[in-house]
Amino acid sequence: MAKFGPFATFLIIGPTCFFLGMLFMSFPYDYYVLWATPPAATAGGISDREPYLALLESHLRFLHASPPLINRILHIVIGTGLAGIFFKLYKPTEANMLFDGASLVLYMCGITVYIANIVKGLRVVTDGDYGENAKGKASEGVPEELIGREDSLKVIAASNTILALVLVGVLILQAGQWYAMKKEQAEIEEMDRVADGKKRARDEGKSGVQGAREEREKKRS
């Protein structure tokens, strides 16, 4: 692990912060959909959340319609983070197994959330096949238990939050590993310093005894 240590840590932290930045950019869209009741800005039977649902829906459709280059860059960055974790798990120490193993578990959980909830949700939003619009499509292979528009958008917003917490967990684990290694190194240096001091004291004691013997021999002669 020492061969790849700092560089591999950079490969993990860089993509993790990149994804957290992407999720932070989505937070304004998710806030009134999931976290807070928006101020009553509409009337006439329209839901208070309707403008924010429309904003989030438009944002998600725009993301899903991004050029293929954007998806490739995203997947390259995901692979970079995985490569960093695998580099650190090459010939692992006990600390690597603990911290980097847990980081790998969290990272894979994030990938699972991304594939199972976010990618699937983007397709549903783009097609507009929410529960209330898909009831008549069971014969075409569309499951009847699909949830409605608002719940679908809330699931995507909640998935963003879960993904952010998972990525923060990866950062905490990497920071914890760095702190543990620094602490261990400081303790080793302190133990070496104490051992050197004891050895020096023994050497000085031996040289003092030898000097006293030589002095006595000189006096006798």
Salt bridges, closest charged atoms under 4 A:
GLU50 OE1 - ARG149 NH1 3.20
GLU57 OE2 - ARG61 NH2 3.51
GLU57 OE1 - ARG149 NH2 3.17
ASP100 OD1 - LYS88 NZ 3.29
ASP129 OD1 - LYS137 NZ 2.72
GLU150 OE2 - LYS154 NZ 3.31
GLU190 OE2 - ARG193 NH2 2.59
